[in-house]
Amino acid sequence: MKKIEAIIRPFKLDEVKEALVEEGIRGLTISEVRGYGRQKGHTETYRGSEYRIEFIPKIKIEVVVEDEKVENVIDAIVRTAKTGQVGDGKIFIYDIHEVIRIRTEESGKEAL
């Protein structure tokens, strides 16, 4: 099993979620996060004053999938989250050794 974390633009969340549902993903976790990468923030003007926004709002999506679904999930995220502009985000993939559903004590694939 793998855990996939995707950092995406907030306005892309609905499209990405729909694509993941189409891939058979039944559950995911999202968090509102802030950060910067190569873009290192940006400058905005408010009431004639310029100010710098260093940490850009993003959405982090976390989903755990079986190994055979990893490529399809990654493709779905990239296809729907990509705008072609700096700041589209990143995807991180981690190995998961075990999953346990607390309510039923199921483990492994059955717990997903």
Residue pairs with C-beta under 8 A, 6 or more apart in sequence:
1 64
1 65
1 66
1 67
1 95
1 96
1 99
1 108
1 109
1 112
2 64
2 65
2 67
2 70
2 93
2 94
2 95
2 96
3 62
3 63
3 64
3 93
3 94
3 95
3 96
4 61
4 62
4 63
4 64
4 65
4 70
4 73
4 74
4 77
4 91
4 92
4 93
4 94
5 60
5 61
5 62
5 91
5 92
5 93
5 94
6 16
6 60
6 61
6 77
6 81
6 89
6 90
6 91
6 92
7 33
7 35
7 58
7 59
7 60
7 89
7 90
7 91
8 16
8 58
8 59
8 61
8 77
8 81
8 88
8 89
9 58
9 59
9 81
9 83
9 87
9 88
9 89
10 32
10 57
10 58
10 59
12 59
12 80
12 81
12 83
13 30
13 59
13 61
15 80
15 81
16 61
16 76
16 77
16 80
16 81
17 28
17 61
18 80
19 76
19 77
19 79
19 80
20 28
20 61
20 63
20 73
20 76
20 77
22 76
23 69
23 72
23 73
23 76
24 69
25 63
25 65
25 69
25 73
26 112
27 63
27 112
28 61
28 62
28 63
29 61
29 62
29 63
30 59
30 60
30 61
30 62
31 59
31 60
31 62
32 57
32 58
32 59
32 60
33 57
33 58
33 59
33 60
34 55
34 56
34 57
34 58
35 55
35 56
35 58
36 54
36 55
36 56
37 87
37 90
38 86
39 56
39 86
39 87
40 54
41 52
41 53
41 54
41 55
41 56
42 52
42 53
42 56
43 50
43 51
43 52
43 53
44 50
44 51
44 53
45 51
56 87
58 89
61 77
63 73
64 96
64 99
64 112
65 73
65 112
66 109
66 112
70 93
74 91
74 93
77 91
78 91
81 88
81 89
82 88
98 107
98 108
99 107
99 108
99 111
99 112
100 106
100 107
100 111
101 107
101 110
101 111
